[in-house]
């Protein structure tokens, strides 16, 4: 990364007390500490922008662009003033449930919560107890944190750190007279769904799973070992009959979403239109502020849980059904939160590019590696890609039958 990049996390040395708490909690050893002076600095090559250090700093010396607490508290207060919601439900990007799925998860835990404000964060570990106190002071009566299971936290220690904080916060609140259920922790991780009625027993999922979470069975369909499933989507990608899918990223649902979006944009005469597939961890602004960042560029974005779940079929299909260009934004090999099996993803992309070249569509697809720590990188790449597509449109408009 060049020096011209603006980074999302920094330490204000004038405020830093040299307590080294950030150094001790960073799950990526991205905070360096000088043994003699106690000075701490962020190694921006290793930083994953999880925000755990930011939430742990007792003197607010760490500054972060995404999800700063003053803005979040203000946001919650404004929404609460309009909706009078009783509860705040915190979700992690790793389990990323939709509003309907949130209610399903809570119902399974015996929690009947209807009037709530959902707040999605990159990691539950970035929520300090002070934030909980401020939210409750704003009028919210209850806070529920849906956290990834400990072994499935994409930021390694985020779930454990937050669980300890909320336990401490709950004890303090009880001493202040709050009900014991004022703060509730729910564990949930995204797994695959398996429809054995659709399975033909081909066994592809068994061989492709990088986490040994699928076992072959004699004279029967494969068995999913859910305790080991990481929800990466590699198995769903190779299943010929969609018998295995990652909840929230089902093939037909994704297909409908971008086809409907293409039709809508074309109806309004928008051109060129771009589809962006983005790994949940490679880019924050495009996923969380898509209406501001993308729609003004005639682009829409769809999440994928991991590079391994990026389906080449969707890319080809999107180009043949209304989109003028498709971008894929993924983490680098070093930053990948689910590194096992990445070589399969890279082979898939190599084959995809060869197919697109034969179809005369190679210039309309671009894959690049990104990280939320580099501000503006995604926006710059998107604008460059858009200009490339505009030039292609002028030189040789893409003709699609039925569009």
Legacy VTK file of the C-alpha trace (Angstrom):
# vtk DataFile Version 3.0
C-alpha trace
ASCII
DATASET POLYDATA
POINTS 403 float
0.000 0.000 0.000
1.333 3.423 -0.923
1.796 6.345 1.424
-0.949 8.278 -0.338
-3.644 6.051 1.142
-5.793 7.443 3.940
-6.296 4.785 6.596
-9.439 4.105 8.582
-7.744 3.583 11.970
-5.170 5.762 13.709
-3.807 6.519 17.178
-3.749 10.084 18.457
-0.446 10.064 20.291
-1.351 13.245 22.194
-4.230 11.399 23.889
-2.556 8.003 24.293
-1.760 7.112 27.919
0.565 4.201 26.955
-1.637 1.771 28.893
-1.161 -0.855 26.134
-4.692 -2.216 26.446
-5.098 -1.988 22.672
-1.853 -3.917 22.238
-3.128 -6.715 24.490
-6.582 -7.131 22.885
-5.725 -6.898 19.179
-6.423 -10.359 17.708
-4.099 -9.751 14.736
-1.006 -8.443 16.555
-1.438 -5.303 14.488
-0.518 -2.925 17.291
3.190 -2.580 17.950
4.497 -1.487 21.332
7.917 -0.013 22.011
9.264 -1.859 25.055
11.293 1.138 26.259
8.898 4.045 25.732
5.572 2.187 25.795
4.507 3.990 22.628
1.998 2.033 20.560
1.455 2.251 16.820
-0.825 0.445 14.380
0.724 -1.830 11.785
-1.651 -0.975 8.973
-0.573 -3.954 6.897
-1.993 -6.276 9.568
-4.974 -4.216 10.772
-8.369 -5.722 9.875
-10.472 -2.723 11.021
-12.395 -4.890 13.472
-12.633 -1.954 15.896
-11.796 -4.008 18.979
-8.893 -1.719 19.916
-11.082 1.344 19.355
-13.720 0.060 21.737
-11.111 -0.904 24.354
-9.217 2.391 24.563
-10.076 4.077 27.903
-9.015 7.567 26.762
-10.456 7.529 23.224
-7.021 7.907 21.683
-7.844 5.548 18.826
-9.754 7.126 15.988
-11.754 5.096 13.474
-13.794 6.080 10.449
-16.420 3.353 10.491
-19.104 3.144 13.198
-17.725 5.665 15.658
-19.802 5.667 18.832
-20.925 9.262 18.865
-22.484 8.765 15.444
-24.012 5.415 16.420
-25.528 6.784 19.638
-26.914 9.743 17.704
-28.352 7.398 15.080
-30.033 5.197 17.692
-31.428 8.226 19.524
-32.909 9.673 16.329
-34.499 6.363 15.298
-35.846 5.815 18.806
-37.415 9.283 18.813
-39.344 8.350 15.648
-40.182 4.708 16.336
-40.290 4.544 20.147
-38.652 1.111 19.807
-38.282 -0.867 23.003
-35.104 -2.727 22.091
-31.829 -2.465 20.229
-30.679 -5.657 18.486
-26.973 -5.729 17.645
-25.922 -8.090 14.875
-22.499 -9.011 13.595
-21.479 -8.871 9.950
-20.475 -12.510 10.369
-24.007 -13.695 11.121
-25.650 -10.769 9.287
-29.264 -11.827 9.687
-31.984 -9.987 7.801
-34.775 -8.342 9.856
-37.029 -11.385 9.352
-34.213 -13.719 10.315
-33.540 -11.703 13.473
-37.050 -12.432 14.714
-36.645 -16.110 13.847
-33.381 -16.339 15.808
-34.812 -14.543 18.818
-37.969 -16.674 18.732
-35.878 -19.850 18.929
-34.296 -18.406 22.066
-37.720 -17.778 23.566
-37.437 -14.020 23.032
-40.511 -12.240 21.699
-39.144 -8.946 20.397
-41.075 -7.050 17.746
-40.484 -3.328 18.178
-36.709 -3.037 17.865
-33.913 -1.171 16.120
-31.449 -3.427 14.253
-27.819 -2.299 14.213
-25.291 -4.224 12.136
-21.603 -3.984 13.004
-18.468 -5.620 11.574
-17.898 -7.395 14.885
-19.694 -7.567 18.200
-16.312 -7.158 19.882
-16.263 -3.459 19.048
-19.177 -2.691 21.397
-17.982 -1.288 24.752
-20.139 -1.222 27.880
-20.236 2.573 27.684
-22.143 2.329 24.405
-24.725 0.087 26.053
-25.147 2.571 28.905
-25.609 5.491 26.509
-28.191 3.589 24.467
-30.187 2.730 27.579
-29.984 6.352 28.663
-31.511 7.400 25.332
-34.733 5.537 26.115
-34.043 2.013 24.844
-35.224 -0.485 27.466
-33.379 -3.564 26.295
-30.237 -4.487 24.338
-29.840 -7.868 22.649
-26.516 -8.815 21.092
-26.592 -11.579 18.454
-23.017 -12.799 18.427
-21.185 -15.391 16.394
-20.315 -18.580 18.212
-16.841 -18.313 19.730
-15.105 -20.610 17.231
-16.712 -18.886 14.248
-15.857 -15.258 15.006
-14.345 -13.797 11.833
-12.165 -11.556 13.989
-10.900 -14.397 16.177
-11.486 -12.954 19.666
-14.312 -10.503 19.035
-17.118 -12.638 20.440
-15.192 -13.614 23.576
-14.165 -10.035 24.281
-17.706 -8.731 23.897
-19.177 -11.521 26.009
-16.882 -10.546 28.889
-17.765 -6.871 28.516
-21.489 -7.490 28.450
-21.273 -9.765 31.476
-19.556 -6.974 33.378
-22.021 -4.420 32.059
-24.974 -6.573 33.078
-23.684 -6.807 36.665
-23.244 -3.054 36.872
-26.733 -2.447 35.521
-28.258 -4.860 38.032
-26.521 -3.002 40.854
-28.077 0.184 39.486
-31.537 -1.379 39.611
-31.973 -2.544 36.022
-33.658 -5.865 35.249
-31.338 -8.833 34.659
-32.690 -9.180 31.099
-31.805 -5.615 30.168
-28.775 -6.963 28.312
-29.070 -10.358 26.590
-26.501 -12.282 24.548
-27.600 -14.716 21.830
-25.151 -16.960 19.969
-25.737 -17.567 16.279
-23.553 -18.343 13.287
-24.454 -18.610 9.626
-24.461 -22.206 8.437
-25.565 -23.938 5.281
-29.081 -25.255 4.829
-29.380 -28.756 3.416
-32.361 -30.121 1.507
-31.634 -33.853 1.231
-34.626 -34.312 -1.096
-32.730 -32.370 -3.767
-29.415 -34.143 -3.185
-28.331 -36.657 -5.837
-25.377 -37.945 -3.824
-22.704 -36.718 -6.235
-20.337 -36.008 -3.347
-18.917 -32.782 -4.769
-19.615 -30.961 -1.530
-17.574 -33.532 0.404
-14.482 -32.901 -1.686
-14.802 -29.118 -1.903
-15.465 -28.294 1.764
-12.246 -26.746 3.120
-13.258 -27.311 6.750
-14.073 -31.044 6.630
-17.639 -30.219 7.623
-19.252 -32.662 5.188
-18.884 -36.433 5.399
-19.722 -39.030 2.765
-22.223 -41.675 3.859
-22.490 -45.213 2.486
-25.693 -45.631 0.485
-27.003 -42.261 1.681
-26.695 -38.530 1.108
-23.691 -36.763 2.642
-23.859 -35.657 6.259
-23.327 -32.027 7.330
-21.258 -31.618 10.499
-22.725 -28.300 11.591
-20.269 -27.886 14.445
-17.542 -27.421 11.845
-19.466 -25.532 9.144
-18.099 -22.006 8.682
-20.766 -20.850 6.236
-18.212 -19.987 3.554
-20.457 -21.174 0.706
-17.908 -23.328 -1.131
-20.213 -26.353 -1.051
-23.196 -24.342 -2.290
-21.151 -23.206 -5.266
-20.568 -26.756 -6.540
-23.926 -28.295 -5.694
-25.626 -28.999 -9.062
-29.159 -28.989 -7.659
-28.939 -26.252 -4.988
-29.440 -28.844 -2.277
-26.916 -26.995 -0.108
-27.111 -23.220 0.246
-26.012 -20.538 2.666
-29.008 -18.926 4.297
-29.496 -15.424 2.976
-27.414 -16.107 -0.125
-29.602 -18.660 -1.905
-28.946 -18.947 -5.644
-32.486 -18.204 -6.845
-32.898 -15.285 -4.436
-29.630 -13.693 -5.545
-30.587 -14.283 -9.171
-33.958 -12.576 -8.700
-32.472 -9.626 -6.847
-30.008 -8.581 -9.510
-32.287 -9.399 -12.466
-35.079 -7.305 -10.950
-32.617 -4.493 -10.239
-31.304 -4.548 -13.805
-34.832 -4.354 -15.188
-35.692 -1.448 -12.902
-32.580 0.547 -13.805
-33.073 -0.104 -17.511
-36.727 0.970 -17.248
-35.576 4.347 -15.974
-33.097 4.612 -18.833
-29.998 4.261 -16.661
-26.774 3.394 -18.462
-24.292 1.948 -18.025
-25.449 -0.187 -15.090
-22.980 -2.047 -12.906
-23.365 -5.005 -10.561
-20.904 -5.253 -7.675
-20.361 -8.503 -5.778
-18.572 -7.694 -2.546
-17.159 -9.966 0.120
-18.560 -8.921 3.500
-15.107 -8.129 4.812
-13.418 -6.431 1.866
-15.520 -3.270 1.758
-17.738 -1.545 4.299
-18.956 1.667 2.659
-20.388 -0.056 -0.433
-22.380 -2.485 1.708
-23.550 -0.172 4.475
-24.153 3.018 2.492
-25.025 1.545 -0.874
-27.826 4.020 -1.586
-25.462 6.972 -1.228
-22.382 5.502 -2.830
-23.642 3.209 -5.564
-27.082 4.163 -6.804
-25.889 7.565 -7.971
-23.430 5.613 -10.144
-26.179 3.335 -11.530
-24.647 0.461 -9.611
-26.034 -2.030 -7.112
-24.145 -4.222 -4.704
-24.716 -7.761 -3.483
-22.873 -9.346 -0.586
-21.153 -12.690 -0.643
-20.078 -14.345 2.619
-16.630 -15.137 1.229
-14.626 -15.157 -2.002
-15.338 -18.904 -2.087
-19.058 -18.192 -2.495
-18.582 -15.970 -5.554
-20.491 -17.898 -8.218
-19.127 -17.430 -11.773
-22.585 -18.341 -13.111
-24.015 -15.137 -11.630
-21.329 -13.030 -13.282
-21.956 -14.460 -16.752
-25.717 -14.370 -16.258
-25.676 -10.741 -15.087
-23.778 -9.662 -18.207
-26.278 -11.487 -20.400
-29.317 -10.107 -18.606
-29.018 -6.353 -18.462
-25.801 -5.361 -16.715
-23.110 -3.589 -18.699
-20.343 -4.532 -16.291
-19.714 -6.651 -13.199
-17.173 -6.017 -10.451
-16.101 -8.409 -7.721
-14.445 -7.041 -4.592
-12.669 -9.588 -2.385
-10.111 -9.686 0.402
-6.475 -10.367 -0.301
-5.099 -13.781 0.645
-3.502 -12.210 3.736
-6.726 -10.541 4.865
-9.127 -13.392 4.074
-11.214 -14.309 7.135
-11.793 -17.849 5.804
-8.455 -18.662 4.229
-8.942 -22.407 3.858
-9.797 -23.346 0.280
-8.986 -20.002 -1.304
-7.057 -21.704 -4.097
-10.361 -23.106 -5.374
-11.767 -19.576 -5.664
-8.764 -18.414 -7.626
-9.075 -21.327 -10.053
-12.762 -20.542 -10.541
-11.947 -16.958 -11.471
-9.248 -18.069 -13.904
-11.768 -20.312 -15.689
-14.377 -17.532 -15.598
-12.047 -15.066 -17.271
-11.269 -17.577 -20.001
-15.004 -18.112 -20.635
-15.667 -14.368 -20.707
-12.797 -13.886 -23.155
-14.321 -16.417 -25.524
-17.676 -14.648 -25.219
-16.118 -11.248 -25.879
-17.053 -10.033 -22.399
-13.737 -10.111 -20.539
-13.352 -6.311 -20.445
-16.738 -6.031 -18.748
-15.620 -7.898 -15.650
-13.093 -6.877 -13.039
-11.997 -8.504 -9.806
-9.823 -6.657 -7.347
-8.656 -7.109 -3.798
-9.565 -4.461 -1.275
-9.647 -3.727 2.431
-11.800 -1.309 4.456
-8.622 0.122 5.975
-7.870 1.976 2.725
-10.366 4.833 2.444
-11.543 5.745 -1.012
-9.921 2.763 -2.731
-13.222 1.149 -3.682
-14.727 4.428 -4.923
-11.701 5.083 -7.133
-11.753 1.589 -8.624
-15.489 1.809 -9.242
-15.138 5.121 -11.057
-12.285 3.758 -13.202
-14.350 0.686 -14.058
-17.393 2.799 -14.908
-15.312 4.923 -17.261
-13.978 1.791 -18.931
-17.526 0.513 -19.467
-18.613 3.895 -20.841
-15.766 3.770 -23.347
-16.744 0.230 -24.337
-20.348 1.321 -24.784
-19.277 4.068 -27.146
-16.920 1.836 -29.103
-18.991 -1.340 -29.262
-22.318 -1.404 -27.378
-23.071 -4.743 -25.758
-26.035 -6.340 -27.507
-28.253 -8.584 -25.469
-31.213 -10.460 -26.790
-34.444 -9.710 -25.001
-33.108 -6.624 -23.165
LINES 1 404
403 0 1 2 3 4 5 6 7 8 9 10 11 12 13 14 15 16 17 18 19 20 21 22 23 24 25 26 27 28 29 30 31 32 33 34 35 36 37 38 39 40 41 42 43 44 45 46 47 48 49 50 51 52 53 54 55 56 57 58 59 60 61 62 63 64 65 66 67 68 69 70 71 72 73 74 75 76 77 78 79 80 81 82 83 84 85 86 87 88 89 90 91 92 93 94 95 96 97 98 99 100 101 102 103 104 105 106 107 108 109 110 111 112 113 114 115 116 117 118 119 120 121 122 123 124 125 126 127 128 129 130 131 132 133 134 135 136 137 138 139 140 141 142 143 144 145 146 147 148 149 150 151 152 153 154 155 156 157 158 159 160 161 162 163 164 165 166 167 168 169 170 171 172 173 174 175 176 177 178 179 180 181 182 183 184 185 186 187 188 189 190 191 192 193 194 195 196 197 198 199 200 201 202 203 204 205 206 207 208 209 210 211 212 213 214 215 216 217 218 219 220 221 222 223 224 225 226 227 228 229 230 231 232 233 234 235 236 237 238 239 240 241 242 243 244 245 246 247 248 249 250 251 252 253 254 255 256 257 258 259 260 261 262 263 264 265 266 267 268 269 270 271 272 273 274 275 276 277 278 279 280 281 282 283 284 285 286 287 288 289 290 291 292 293 294 295 296 297 298 299 300 301 302 303 304 305 306 307 308 309 310 311 312 313 314 315 316 317 318 319 320 321 322 323 324 325 326 327 328 329 330 331 332 333 334 335 336 337 338 339 340 341 342 343 344 345 346 347 348 349 350 351 352 353 354 355 356 357 358 359 360 361 362 363 364 365 366 367 368 369 370 371 372 373 374 375 376 377 378 379 380 381 382 383 384 385 386 387 388 389 390 391 392 393 394 395 396 397 398 399 400 401 402
